[in-house]
């Protein structure tokens, strides 16, 4: 795989990081301290990703000895070769039109749209003093956290790096803890009605079929 030098482009690091974070911010619209914490951890992941994608390939540098010994014919500091999963799987051709990149794009775009759809339902429910149980919340209790995880998985499929791979389980754990805390707070406010919602609606992975739980006012 021959390619022009693809690193040291810090303007692309800044541009792409701001672009993704702008869209995520627009769809998520953080308000509370918890929202900002969620968005902040996601932002750290995005900046780390694009820093390696266009700035300095830390992962390739750290693994260069092993990679060069195992795959001596590959120019690892080219942009194409740095699509690690595709390269390690031995898939040929343009990585940007490969199956991993397509799945990645679907996950990222789908996650952004899920963020937007969930925020509209949550905003309306909070305004009316109701449980958010329609739209994405009809199938899943925490669609916004699921959306952030889907976006991160999409990026990991497209461009895995050591920092983002290490960060990902810690970010998932953070979202799980935040989700549990939100559930306890909602139980304290809505009582049995929210308890029934918990019984019928999974936390992060949506069911294909779920019972409808009507929204209830405070």
Backbone as a chain_set.jsonl record, in Angstrom:
{"seq": "XXXXXXXXXXXXXXXXXXXXXXXXXXXXXXXXXXXXXXXXXXXXXXXXXXXXXXXXXXXXXXXXXXXXXXXXXXXXXXXXXXXXXXXXXXXXXXXXXXXXXXXXXXXXXXXXXXXXXXXXXXXXXXXXXXXXXXXXXXXXXXXXXXXXXXXXXXXXXXXXXXXXXXXXXXXXXXXXXXXXXXXXXXXXXXXXXXXXXXXXXXXXXXXXXXXXXXXXXX", "coords": {"N": [[0.846, -1.186, 0.0], [0.859, 1.962, -1.062], [1.145, 5.365, -0.312], [0.65, 8.889, 0.015], [2.408, 10.881, 2.466], [0.58, 10.905, 5.454], [0.31, 12.174, 7.847], [0.778, 14.595, 10.509], [-0.929, 16.581, 9.879], [-2.303, 18.777, 11.41], [-4.262, 20.657, 11.197], [-6.331, 19.244, 10.068], [-6.889, 17.519, 12.14], [-7.991, 19.285, 14.038], [-10.146, 20.34, 12.524], [-11.769, 18.045, 11.831], [-12.298, 16.993, 14.376], [-13.738, 19.112, 15.555], [-15.882, 19.187, 13.771], [-17.269, 16.678, 14.098], [-17.84, 16.879, 16.834], [-19.392, 19.163, 16.839], [-21.708, 18.321, 15.458], [-22.514, 16.273, 17.207], [-22.941, 17.765, 19.533], [-25.005, 19.418, 18.653], [-27.076, 17.598, 18.299], [-27.246, 16.37, 20.803], [-27.313, 18.376, 22.787], [-26.284, 19.29, 25.514], [-27.153, 20.032, 28.905], [-27.333, 19.735, 31.765], [-24.964, 19.113, 34.48], [-24.349, 16.432, 34.374], [-24.947, 15.838, 31.701], [-22.944, 17.322, 30.425], [-20.717, 16.001, 31.367], [-21.03, 13.524, 30.148], [-20.839, 14.298, 27.456], [-18.283, 15.361, 27.51], [-16.556, 13.154, 28.006], [-16.993, 11.713, 25.687], [-16.005, 13.566, 23.858], [-13.258, 13.53, 24.453], [-12.575, 11.021, 23.504], [-13.044, 11.356, 20.732], [-11.196, 13.395, 20.034], [-8.77, 12.094, 20.636], [-8.89, 10.063, 18.752], [-8.838, 11.418, 16.177], [-6.446, 12.716, 16.424], [-4.593, 10.683, 16.13], [-5.349, 9.785, 13.629], [-4.773, 11.823, 11.79], [-2.765, 13.415, 12.866], [-0.42, 12.409, 14.691], [0.699, 9.126, 14.383], [0.458, 7.329, 16.869], [-0.187, 4.701, 17.702], [0.59, 3.071, 15.515], [3.285, 3.691, 15.56], [4.102, 2.646, 18.07], [3.588, -0.048, 17.667], [5.105, -0.645, 15.509], [7.433, -2.223, 15.206], [6.6, -4.921, 15.632], [4.555, -5.056, 13.677], [5.983, -4.568, 11.306], [7.707, -6.752, 11.226], [5.917, -8.868, 10.97], [4.394, -8.202, 8.763], [6.102, -7.453, 6.363], [5.958, -6.285, 3.849], [4.304, -4.12, 3.822], [3.724, -0.666, 3.888], [3.6, 0.859, 6.714], [3.211, 3.42, 7.658], [1.561, 4.7, 5.936], [-1.57, 6.165, 4.964], [-3.667, 4.423, 4.174], [-2.812, 1.87, 5.1], [-3.032, 2.268, 7.784], [-5.632, 1.813, 8.457], [-6.248, -0.338, 10.477], [-7.711, -2.751, 11.095], [-8.741, -3.64, 8.608], [-6.327, -3.953, 7.199], [-4.908, -5.855, 8.759], [-6.614, -7.99, 8.482], [-6.072, -8.664, 5.941], [-7.409, -7.681, 3.769], [-7.775, -6.37, 0.55], [-7.63, -3.38, -1.512], [-9.358, -0.173, -1.631], [-9.718, 1.147, 1.5], [-11.705, 2.901, 2.255], [-14.014, 2.268, 0.935], [-14.531, -0.209, 1.737], [-16.058, -3.044, 3.503], [-15.875, -2.745, 6.333], [-15.574, -0.005, 6.65], [-17.961, 0.908, 5.604], [-19.85, -0.236, 7.37], [-18.978, 1.086, 9.634], [-19.579, 3.774, 8.973], [-22.381, 3.651, 8.844], [-22.949, 3.06, 11.543], [-21.961, 5.381, 12.811], [-23.402, 7.54, 11.619], [-26.001, 6.632, 12.135], [-25.92, 6.668, 14.926], [-25.712, 9.429, 15.43], [-28.167, 10.363, 14.429], [-29.872, 8.982, 16.154], [-29.216, 10.219, 18.551], [-30.292, 12.79, 18.086], [-33.063, 12.214, 17.725], [-33.693, 11.099, 20.201], [-33.169, 13.215, 21.945], [-35.206, 15.078, 21.359], [-37.532, 13.767, 22.254], [-36.913, 13.428, 24.98], [-36.617, 16.09, 25.84], [-39.215, 17.096, 25.502], [-40.606, 15.424, 27.274], [-39.434, 16.077, 29.75], [-40.163, 18.736, 29.915], [-42.928, 18.503, 30.161], [-43.143, 17.107, 32.479], [-43.089, 14.278, 32.437], [-42.539, 10.716, 32.012], [-40.064, 9.808, 29.718], [-41.04, 7.925, 27.206], [-41.613, 7.387, 24.625], [-40.996, 7.306, 21.035], [-37.542, 6.731, 20.466], [-37.253, 5.989, 23.139], [-39.256, 4.222, 23.574], [-38.352, 1.744, 22.878], [-35.949, 1.484, 24.201], [-34.143, 2.294, 27.161], [-32.098, 4.186, 27.51], [-31.368, 5.766, 25.068], [-29.626, 7.817, 24.233], [-27.116, 7.334, 25.411], [-26.636, 4.864, 24.253], [-26.405, 5.727, 21.636], [-24.025, 7.272, 21.694], [-22.22, 5.199, 22.255], [-22.545, 3.638, 19.962], [-21.532, 5.348, 17.992], [-18.846, 5.502, 18.81], [-18.079, 2.805, 18.553], [-18.343, 2.6, 15.805], [-16.25, 4.293, 14.938], [-14.089, 2.851, 15.999], [-14.15, 0.524, 14.467], [-13.44, 1.579, 12.052], [-10.995, 2.932, 12.472], [-9.049, 1.795, 14.58], [-7.249, 2.515, 17.551], [-4.648, 2.364, 20.026], [-5.041, 4.17, 22.314], [-7.852, 4.812, 22.034], [-9.054, 2.299, 22.061], [-8.399, 1.469, 24.628], [-9.688, 3.47, 26.071], [-12.375, 3.038, 25.482], [-13.823, 0.854, 26.973], [-13.82, 2.029, 29.533], [-15.303, 4.333, 29.09], [-17.768, 3.199, 28.405], [-18.36, 1.998, 30.857], [-18.643, 4.315, 32.377], [-20.974, 5.4, 31.209], [-22.787, 3.385, 31.854], [-22.885, 3.609, 34.639], [-23.892, 6.227, 34.879], [-26.38, 5.836, 33.688], [-27.607, 4.048, 35.497], [-27.737, 5.686, 37.741], [-29.482, 7.677, 36.828], [-31.772, 6.127, 36.524], [-32.373, 5.429, 39.184], [-32.965, 7.945, 40.202], [-35.205, 8.575, 38.66], [-36.954, 6.57, 39.506], [-37.367, 7.434, 42.089], [-38.878, 9.689, 41.628], [-41.028, 8.984, 39.88], [-41.908, 6.526, 40.763], [-43.837, 3.545, 40.953], [-44.769, 3.574, 38.354], [-42.551, 4.167, 36.752], [-41.057, 1.967, 37.451], [-42.462, -0.089, 36.204], [-41.952, 0.63, 33.599], [-39.204, 0.117, 33.535], [-39.25, -2.665, 33.686], [-40.273, -3.432, 31.232], [-38.66, -2.327, 29.292], [-35.513, -2.499, 27.804], [-32.129, -1.6, 28.822], [-29.878, -0.679, 27.172], [-29.719, -2.102, 24.736], [-32.0, -2.357, 22.241], [-35.21, -3.987, 22.244], [-36.863, -5.986, 19.772], [-39.561, -6.146, 19.955], [-41.65, -4.456, 22.117], [-43.611, -3.667, 25.012], [-45.947, -1.025, 25.136], [-45.545, 1.761, 27.206], [-47.416, 4.057, 28.735], [-46.858, 7.569, 29.027], [-46.485, 9.207, 32.149], [-47.587, 11.791, 34.301], [-45.89, 13.926, 36.654]], "CA": [[0.0, 0.0, 0.0], [1.63, 3.198, -1.155], [0.291, 6.525, -0.08], [1.374, 10.092, 0.393], [2.445, 11.035, 3.924], [-0.781, 11.237, 5.884], [0.323, 12.636, 9.228], [1.258, 15.956, 10.722], [-1.952, 17.513, 9.39], [-3.019, 19.145, 12.629], [-5.469, 21.401, 10.844], [-7.383, 18.247, 9.876], [-7.254, 17.046, 13.476], [-8.888, 20.284, 14.624], [-11.366, 20.459, 11.727], [-12.614, 16.863, 11.958], [-12.771, 16.901, 15.758], [-14.796, 20.108, 15.75], [-17.042, 18.83, 12.954], [-18.011, 15.618, 14.768], [-18.339, 17.368, 18.113], [-20.471, 20.109, 16.552], [-22.925, 17.557, 15.175], [-22.925, 15.6, 18.437], [-23.466, 18.794, 20.428], [-26.275, 19.885, 18.109], [-28.087, 16.571, 18.513], [-27.338, 16.01, 22.216], [-27.676, 19.593, 23.51], [-26.074, 19.109, 26.959], [-27.623, 21.105, 29.772], [-26.942, 19.493, 33.142], [-23.573, 18.711, 34.698], [-24.242, 15.055, 33.894], [-24.888, 15.901, 30.235], [-21.625, 17.809, 30.03], [-19.764, 14.929, 31.652], [-21.203, 12.559, 29.066], [-20.296, 14.876, 26.226], [-16.85, 15.552, 27.691], [-15.859, 11.888, 27.808], [-17.078, 11.416, 24.254], [-15.1, 14.497, 23.184], [-11.894, 13.042, 24.635], [-12.426, 9.899, 22.573], [-12.983, 11.879, 19.372], [-9.924, 14.105, 19.845], [-7.718, 11.079, 20.6], [-9.008, 9.359, 17.476], [-8.377, 12.212, 15.036], [-5.031, 13.009, 16.622], [-3.844, 9.586, 15.506], [-5.728, 9.612, 12.234], [-4.159, 12.844, 10.938], [-1.664, 14.109, 13.514], [0.737, 11.535, 14.939], [0.188, 7.752, 14.494], [1.084, 6.742, 18.048], [-0.386, 3.252, 17.726], [1.471, 2.482, 14.502], [4.661, 3.87, 16.031], [4.37, 1.706, 19.154], [3.502, -1.423, 17.168], [5.794, -0.709, 14.219], [8.358, -3.35, 15.156], [5.82, -6.152, 15.442], [3.865, -5.0, 12.393], [6.962, -4.68, 10.214], [8.212, -8.129, 11.191], [4.867, -9.782, 10.527], [3.93, -7.795, 7.434], [7.233, -6.633, 5.894], [5.701, -5.658, 2.556], [3.331, -3.038, 3.978], [4.207, 0.63, 4.368], [2.653, 1.065, 7.801], [2.959, 4.83, 7.923], [0.653, 5.254, 4.937], [-2.926, 6.334, 5.495], [-4.466, 3.223, 3.926], [-2.387, 0.776, 5.976], [-3.418, 2.574, 9.156], [-6.932, 1.19, 8.727], [-5.601, -1.541, 10.988], [-8.501, -3.975, 11.0], [-8.762, -4.087, 7.217], [-4.994, -4.389, 6.811], [-4.571, -7.096, 9.457], [-7.444, -9.055, 7.917], [-5.551, -8.984, 4.62], [-8.325, -7.24, 2.722], [-7.15, -5.474, -0.421], [-8.491, -2.336, -2.066], [-9.542, 1.087, -0.919], [-10.393, 0.914, 2.779], [-12.835, 3.812, 2.423], [-15.217, 1.668, 0.353], [-14.578, -1.574, 2.226], [-17.204, -3.341, 4.368], [-15.707, -2.185, 7.67], [-15.814, 1.445, 6.593], [-19.399, 1.093, 5.376], [-20.506, -0.503, 8.651], [-18.59, 2.188, 10.505], [-20.351, 4.963, 8.605], [-23.77, 3.418, 9.266], [-23.002, 3.181, 12.999], [-21.73, 6.771, 13.208], [-24.548, 8.351, 11.192], [-27.156, 6.171, 12.895], [-25.789, 7.163, 16.289], [-26.018, 10.862, 15.457], [-29.612, 10.522, 14.276], [-30.497, 8.512, 17.391], [-29.039, 11.304, 19.526], [-31.259, 13.839, 17.81], [-34.422, 11.734, 17.97], [-33.861, 10.906, 21.641], [-33.201, 14.502, 22.642], [-36.528, 15.688, 21.167], [-38.478, 13.097, 23.147], [-36.543, 13.714, 26.362], [-36.902, 17.496, 26.121], [-40.67, 17.234, 25.64], [-41.017, 14.739, 28.496], [-38.995, 16.872, 30.89], [-40.98, 19.954, 29.93], [-44.285, 18.152, 30.588], [-43.11, 16.347, 33.714], [-43.48, 12.912, 32.115], [-41.509, 9.749, 31.679], [-39.77, 9.702, 28.288], [-41.342, 6.527, 26.874], [-42.034, 7.311, 23.229], [-39.869, 7.398, 20.107], [-36.485, 5.771, 20.819], [-37.441, 5.53, 24.515], [-40.232, 3.138, 23.55], [-37.599, 0.502, 22.696], [-34.692, 1.449, 24.945], [-34.223, 3.265, 28.261], [-31.067, 5.224, 27.426], [-30.923, 5.822, 23.664], [-28.518, 8.746, 24.008], [-25.875, 6.63, 25.722], [-26.464, 3.874, 23.19], [-25.952, 6.451, 20.442], [-22.607, 7.579, 21.857], [-21.461, 3.956, 22.135], [-22.585, 3.233, 18.553], [-20.591, 6.209, 17.264], [-17.487, 5.093, 19.162], [-17.824, 1.514, 17.913], [-18.141, 2.889, 14.397], [-14.892, 4.803, 14.754], [-13.142, 1.782, 16.299], [-14.107, -0.355, 13.305], [-12.795, 2.283, 10.948], [-9.621, 3.355, 12.757], [-8.741, 1.471, 15.972], [-5.962, 2.951, 18.092], [-4.472, 1.911, 21.406], [-5.742, 5.025, 23.284], [-9.313, 4.722, 21.972], [-9.44, 0.951, 22.486], [-8.297, 1.471, 26.083], [-10.697, 4.377, 26.607], [-13.756, 2.62, 25.209], [-14.523, 0.189, 28.084], [-14.011, 2.966, 30.637], [-16.42, 5.204, 28.722], [-18.978, 2.391, 28.541], [-18.615, 1.892, 32.297], [-19.158, 5.618, 32.806], [-22.363, 5.524, 30.762], [-23.595, 2.447, 32.638], [-23.079, 4.211, 35.965], [-24.795, 7.362, 34.729], [-27.712, 5.297, 33.406], [-28.15, 3.52, 36.747], [-28.061, 6.813, 38.612], [-30.697, 8.291, 36.293], [-32.902, 5.243, 36.814], [-32.714, 5.569, 40.598], [-33.611, 9.245, 40.369], [-36.541, 8.493, 38.053], [-37.775, 5.759, 40.406], [-37.736, 8.266, 43.231], [-39.861, 10.678, 41.187], [-42.209, 8.397, 39.227], [-42.358, 5.368, 41.515], [-44.224, 2.285, 40.313], [-44.941, 3.742, 36.908], [-41.237, 4.01, 36.129], [-40.648, 0.58, 37.686], [-43.06, -0.883, 35.121], [-41.196, 0.97, 32.391], [-37.949, -0.622, 33.618], [-39.511, -4.079, 33.44], [-40.636, -3.656, 29.838], [-37.762, -1.663, 28.346], [-34.1, -2.767, 28.097], [-31.322, -0.419, 29.119], [-29.06, -0.178, 26.073], [-29.948, -2.837, 23.489], [-33.463, -2.351, 22.066], [-35.951, -5.186, 21.858], [-37.639, -5.845, 18.539], [-40.95, -5.956, 20.355], [-41.734, -3.981, 23.497], [-44.929, -3.166, 25.39], [-46.024, 0.422, 25.248], [-45.752, 2.283, 28.559], [-47.87, 5.438, 28.585], [-46.176, 8.561, 29.85], [-47.252, 9.635, 33.308], [-47.175, 13.095, 34.803], [-45.471, 13.998, 38.055]], "C": [[0.883, 1.239, 0.0], [0.697, 4.379, -1.02], [1.189, 7.709, 0.225], [1.419, 10.182, 1.914], [1.119, 11.577, 4.435], [-0.832, 11.838, 7.276], [0.951, 14.021, 9.343], [0.282, 17.003, 10.241], [-2.838, 17.937, 10.564], [-4.26, 19.984, 12.344], [-6.635, 20.447, 10.598], [-7.824, 17.638, 11.207], [-8.284, 17.983, 14.091], [-10.216, 20.322, 13.87], [-12.296, 19.277, 11.945], [-13.135, 16.679, 13.38], [-13.919, 17.87, 15.995], [-16.05, 19.76, 14.969], [-17.898, 17.776, 13.652], [-18.616, 16.11, 16.076], [-19.452, 18.392, 17.924], [-21.779, 19.373, 16.3], [-23.431, 16.865, 16.432], [-23.543, 16.586, 19.414], [-24.844, 19.257, 19.966], [-27.393, 18.893, 18.38], [-28.319, 16.307, 20.005], [-27.798, 17.172, 23.086], [-27.508, 19.44, 25.031], [-26.523, 20.316, 27.763], [-27.113, 20.924, 31.2], [-25.456, 19.144, 33.242], [-23.349, 17.291, 34.186], [-24.152, 15.012, 32.375], [-23.498, 16.326, 29.774], [-20.544, 16.777, 30.308], [-19.829, 13.873, 30.549], [-20.561, 13.058, 27.785], [-18.786, 15.042, 26.322], [-16.064, 14.272, 27.479], [-15.875, 11.47, 26.342], [-16.11, 12.305, 23.476], [-13.651, 14.039, 23.286], [-11.6, 11.888, 23.676], [-12.226, 10.4, 21.149], [-11.647, 12.572, 19.106], [-8.77, 13.115, 19.77], [-7.716, 10.347, 19.264], [-8.403, 10.166, 16.333], [-6.925, 12.664, 15.189], [-4.175, 11.927, 15.98], [-4.152, 9.445, 14.022], [-4.991, 10.588, 11.321], [-2.935, 13.522, 11.542], [-0.421, 13.256, 13.665], [0.241, 10.115, 15.177], [0.841, 6.997, 15.652], [0.981, 5.22, 18.048], [0.527, 2.549, 16.728], [2.93, 2.567, 14.95], [5.01, 2.833, 17.101], [4.397, 0.26, 18.67], [4.341, -1.649, 15.915], [6.747, -1.902, 14.113], [7.645, -4.656, 14.874], [5.151, -6.179, 14.072], [4.824, -5.203, 11.226], [7.516, -6.095, 10.094], [7.181, -9.09, 10.623], [4.392, -9.485, 9.115], [4.993, -6.894, 6.8], [6.96, -5.883, 4.595], [4.773, -4.451, 2.639], [4.022, -1.784, 4.508], [3.233, 1.107, 5.447], [2.357, 2.53, 8.089], [2.216, 5.509, 6.775], [-0.749, 5.317, 5.527], [-3.741, 5.064, 5.326], [-4.105, 2.095, 4.884], [-2.828, 1.004, 7.407], [-4.864, 2.242, 9.467], [-6.617, -0.231, 9.216], [-6.418, -2.814, 10.799], [-8.508, -4.512, 9.576], [-7.399, -4.632, 6.802], [-4.628, -5.717, 7.457], [-5.405, -8.268, 8.962], [-6.993, -9.448, 6.51], [-6.458, -8.573, 3.481], [-7.634, -6.208, 1.841], [-8.15, -4.398, -0.865], [-8.592, -1.125, -1.161], [-10.341, 0.856, 0.361], [-11.642, 1.758, 2.939], [-14.118, 3.276, 1.796], [-15.32, 0.194, 0.752], [-15.732, -1.785, 3.182], [-17.079, -2.749, 5.766], [-16.02, -0.693, 7.697], [-17.3, 1.729, 6.379], [-20.177, 0.86, 6.668], [-20.216, 0.616, 9.638], [-19.431, 3.434, 10.237], [-21.803, 4.832, 9.043], [-23.902, 3.598, 10.775], [-22.875, 4.635, 13.441], [-22.938, 7.643, 12.856], [-25.802, 7.949, 11.958], [-27.113, 6.663, 14.329], [-26.137, 8.637, 16.402], [-27.521, 11.104, 15.324], [-30.354, 10.049, 15.523], [-30.364, 9.552, 18.492], [-30.107, 12.375, 19.342], [-32.684, 13.424, 18.132], [-34.69, 11.582, 19.464], [-33.976, 12.237, 22.363], [-34.568, 15.158, 22.514], [-37.549, 15.09, 22.118], [-38.19, 13.452, 24.597], [-36.878, 15.151, 26.74], [-38.401, 17.707, 26.354], [-41.154, 16.602, 26.94], [-40.631, 15.54, 29.733], [-39.829, 18.143, 31.034], [-42.372, 19.683, 30.489], [-44.314, 17.371, 31.894], [-43.516, 14.908, 33.532], [-42.262, 12.01, 31.992], [-41.307, 9.773, 30.168], [-39.941, 8.234, 27.891], [-41.829, 6.375, 25.444], [-40.801, 7.447, 22.335], [-38.819, 6.357, 20.449], [-36.655, 5.202, 22.228], [-38.508, 4.448, 24.619], [-39.537, 1.782, 23.481], [-36.416, 0.364, 23.646], [-34.697, 2.568, 25.981], [-33.251, 4.428, 28.12], [-30.53, 5.324, 25.994], [-29.748, 6.767, 23.43], [-27.169, 8.097, 24.339], [-25.584, 5.55, 24.684], [-25.923, 4.535, 21.926], [-24.469, 6.775, 20.534], [-21.755, 6.319, 21.695], [-21.431, 3.47, 20.687], [-21.599, 4.051, 17.726], [-19.152, 5.776, 17.55], [-17.133, 3.741, 18.546], [-17.573, 1.707, 16.423], [-16.731, 3.377, 14.118], [-13.842, 3.726, 15.022], [-13.04, 0.791, 15.139], [-13.307, 0.276, 12.171], [-11.308, 2.543, 11.217], [-9.282, 3.059, 14.22], [-7.358, 1.963, 16.364], [-5.853, 2.453, 19.527], [-5.177, 2.822, 22.414], [-7.266, 4.862, 23.24], [-9.814, 3.338, 22.378], [-9.392, 0.846, 24.012], [-9.39, 2.329, 26.702], [-12.101, 3.802, 26.524], [-14.419, 1.898, 26.379], [-14.74, 1.102, 29.284], [-15.17, 3.927, 30.346], [-17.745, 4.456, 28.833], [-19.356, 2.254, 30.009], [-19.173, 3.195, 32.849], [-20.617, 5.774, 32.43], [-23.286, 4.58, 31.522], [-23.891, 3.033, 34.015], [-24.036, 5.392, 35.902], [-26.217, 6.889, 34.49], [-28.355, 4.771, 34.684], [-28.55, 4.642, 37.694], [-29.34, 7.5, 38.139], [-31.923, 7.448, 36.61], [-33.335, 5.357, 38.271], [-33.422, 6.895, 40.858], [-35.023, 9.234, 39.8], [-37.481, 7.645, 38.901], [-38.245, 6.578, 41.601], [-38.833, 9.266, 42.879], [-41.156, 10.019, 40.714], [-42.704, 7.117, 39.879], [-42.674, 4.153, 40.67], [-44.36, 2.415, 38.801], [-43.601, 3.582, 36.187], [-40.71, 2.592, 36.329], [-41.224, -0.33, 36.605], [-42.341, -0.609, 33.801], [-39.866, 0.215, 32.371], [-38.143, -2.089, 33.261], [-39.708, -4.375, 31.954], [-39.582, -3.176, 28.84], [-36.309, -1.926, 28.704], [-33.293, -1.484, 28.211], [-30.615, 0.151, 27.893], [-29.34, -0.843, 24.721], [-31.452, -2.974, 23.272], [-34.024, -3.719, 21.725], [-36.649, -4.93, 20.537], [-39.098, -5.572, 18.867], [-40.968, -5.553, 21.822], [-43.13, -3.459, 23.77], [-44.881, -1.666, 25.527], [-46.304, 0.825, 26.695], [-46.183, 3.738, 28.437], [-47.135, 6.374, 29.518], [-47.079, 8.989, 31.003], [-46.733, 10.934, 33.861], [-46.742, 13.001, 36.255], [-46.685, 14.361, 38.914]], "O": [[1.576, 1.513, 0.98], [-0.411, 4.378, -1.557], [2.338, 7.551, 0.638], [0.556, 9.618, 2.587], [0.599, 12.569, 3.926], [-1.917, 11.998, 7.835], [1.562, 14.536, 8.406], [0.615, 18.187, 10.194], [-3.983, 17.5, 10.682], [-5.193, 20.019, 13.146], [-7.787, 20.783, 10.877], [-8.991, 17.285, 11.378], [-9.315, 17.544, 14.599], [-11.283, 20.336, 14.484], [-13.482, 19.466, 12.214], [-14.276, 16.261, 13.576], [-14.947, 17.502, 16.565], [-17.162, 20.005, 15.438], [-19.109, 17.949, 13.788], [-19.765, 15.8, 16.392], [-20.357, 18.483, 18.753], [-22.824, 19.735, 16.842], [-24.632, 16.863, 16.702], [-24.552, 16.284, 20.052], [-25.742, 19.465, 20.782], [-28.525, 19.287, 18.659], [-29.447, 16.05, 20.424], [-28.582, 16.983, 24.016], [-28.5, 19.461, 25.759], [-26.31, 21.463, 27.37], [-26.533, 21.842, 31.778], [-24.785, 18.912, 32.237], [-22.294, 16.981, 33.632], [-23.371, 14.239, 31.82], [-22.945, 15.748, 28.838], [-19.564, 16.687, 29.569], [-18.799, 13.392, 30.079], [-19.83, 12.328, 27.116], [-18.081, 14.881, 25.326], [-15.012, 14.293, 26.84], [-14.891, 10.941, 25.824], [-15.465, 11.842, 22.535], [-12.897, 14.145, 22.319], [-10.509, 11.797, 23.113], [-11.34, 9.924, 20.44], [-11.034, 12.353, 18.061], [-7.88, 13.269, 18.934], [-6.656, 10.05, 18.715], [-7.552, 9.662, 15.6], [-6.254, 12.959, 14.2], [-3.153, 12.221, 15.36], [-3.292, 9.026, 13.247], [-4.621, 10.231, 10.202], [-2.15, 14.137, 10.82], [0.517, 13.358, 12.874], [-0.564, 9.9, 16.083], [1.682, 6.125, 15.432], [1.952, 4.529, 18.359], [1.163, 1.549, 17.06], [3.709, 1.635, 14.747], [6.074, 2.217, 17.053], [5.144, -0.562, 19.201], [4.293, -2.727, 15.323], [6.855, -2.52, 13.053], [8.038, -5.41, 13.984], [5.175, -7.2, 13.386], [4.516, -5.921, 10.274], [7.765, -6.579, 8.99], [7.522, -10.014, 9.885], [4.034, -10.391, 8.363], [4.792, -5.683, 6.713], [7.673, -4.932, 4.277], [4.488, -3.824, 1.619], [4.804, -1.843, 5.458], [2.185, 1.678, 5.147], [1.34, 2.841, 8.709], [2.233, 6.734, 6.651], [-1.066, 4.603, 6.479], [-4.444, 4.663, 6.254], [-4.992, 1.433, 5.423], [-2.985, 0.049, 8.168], [-5.293, 2.369, 10.614], [-6.712, -1.196, 8.457], [-5.879, -3.842, 10.389], [-8.303, -5.706, 9.36], [-7.322, -5.659, 6.128], [-4.1, -6.607, 6.791], [-4.958, -9.414, 9.013], [-7.468, -10.437, 5.952], [-6.307, -9.05, 2.356], [-6.987, -5.286, 2.337], [-9.352, -4.505, -0.62], [-7.998, -1.065, -0.084], [-11.493, 0.425, 0.316], [-12.55, 1.381, 3.679], [-15.202, 3.777, 2.094], [-16.103, -0.558, 0.171], [-16.336, -0.813, 3.636], [-18.074, -2.296, 6.331], [-16.642, -0.187, 8.631], [-17.83, 2.698, 6.923], [-21.051, 1.65, 7.025], [-21.097, 1.041, 10.386], [-19.931, 4.067, 11.166], [-22.391, 5.785, 9.553], [-24.857, 4.219, 11.242], [-23.593, 5.077, 14.338], [-23.435, 8.393, 13.696], [-26.577, 8.805, 12.384], [-28.143, 7.033, 14.893], [-26.785, 9.052, 17.363], [-28.082, 11.95, 16.021], [-31.357, 10.65, 15.909], [-31.29, 9.748, 19.279], [-30.742, 12.812, 20.302], [-33.433, 14.188, 18.741], [-35.781, 11.897, 19.939], [-34.779, 12.382, 23.284], [-35.049, 15.746, 23.483], [-38.341, 15.814, 22.722], [-39.109, 13.744, 25.362], [-37.369, 15.405, 27.839], [-38.801, 18.407, 27.283], [-42.006, 17.163, 27.629], [-41.426, 15.663, 30.664], [-40.155, 18.564, 32.144], [-42.935, 20.515, 31.201], [-45.389, 17.008, 32.372], [-44.219, 14.356, 34.379], [-41.125, 12.468, 31.885], [-42.282, 9.761, 29.415], [-39.09, 7.4, 28.203], [-42.397, 5.343, 25.088], [-39.695, 7.677, 22.824], [-39.166, 5.203, 20.701], [-36.254, 4.068, 22.493], [-38.639, 3.818, 25.668], [-40.069, 0.784, 23.967], [-35.929, -0.743, 23.874], [-35.195, 3.663, 25.716], [-33.546, 5.538, 28.562], [-29.37, 5.001, 25.741], [-28.951, 6.54, 22.52], [-26.192, 8.297, 23.618], [-24.437, 5.347, 24.287], [-25.082, 3.965, 21.231], [-23.73, 6.579, 19.57], [-20.694, 6.361, 21.072], [-20.414, 2.949, 20.23], [-20.91, 3.511, 16.861], [-18.334, 5.693, 16.634], [-16.015, 3.551, 18.069], [-16.7, 1.061, 15.844], [-16.089, 2.927, 13.17], [-12.813, 3.688, 14.347], [-11.957, 0.276, 14.861], [-12.596, -0.406, 11.434], [-10.47, 2.398, 10.327], [-9.231, 3.985, 15.029], [-6.406, 1.838, 15.594], [-6.863, 2.155, 20.164], [-5.859, 2.311, 23.302], [-7.907, 4.783, 24.288], [-10.884, 3.219, 22.974], [-10.251, 0.204, 24.618], [-9.958, 1.968, 27.734], [-12.928, 4.053, 27.401], [-15.517, 2.3, 26.765], [-15.742, 0.965, 29.986], [-15.924, 4.288, 31.249], [-18.736, 5.016, 29.302], [-20.527, 2.379, 30.369], [-20.07, 3.185, 33.691], [-21.42, 6.231, 33.244], [-24.433, 4.924, 31.806], [-25.021, 2.958, 34.496], [-24.895, 5.545, 36.77], [-27.163, 7.469, 35.025], [-29.534, 5.026, 34.928], [-29.576, 4.56, 38.368], [-30.188, 7.864, 38.954], [-32.986, 7.981, 36.927], [-34.53, 5.379, 38.563], [-34.369, 6.956, 41.642], [-35.935, 9.815, 40.387], [-38.667, 7.954, 39.01], [-39.376, 6.432, 42.063], [-39.629, 9.646, 43.738], [-42.248, 10.44, 41.095], [-43.809, 6.663, 39.582], [-41.902, 3.77, 39.79], [-44.093, 1.467, 38.063], [-43.526, 2.94, 35.14], [-39.996, 2.07, 35.473], [-40.544, -1.245, 36.139], [-42.149, -1.515, 32.99], [-39.443, -0.272, 31.323], [-37.29, -2.687, 32.605], [-39.346, -5.451, 31.479], [-39.606, -3.573, 27.675], [-35.898, -1.604, 29.819], [-33.717, -0.421, 27.757], [-30.741, 1.342, 27.606], [-29.208, -0.203, 23.678], [-32.118, -3.651, 24.055], [-33.399, -4.506, 21.014], [-36.989, -3.79, 20.217], [-39.784, -4.853, 18.141], [-40.375, -6.224, 22.667], [-43.768, -2.881, 22.89], [-43.885, -1.103, 25.982], [-47.207, 0.279, 27.329], [-45.367, 4.58, 28.063], [-46.826, 6.022, 30.656], [-48.293, 9.114, 30.84], [-45.521, 11.149, 33.882], [-47.17, 12.112, 36.991], [-46.566, 14.477, 40.134]]}, "num_chains": 1, "name": "protein.A"}
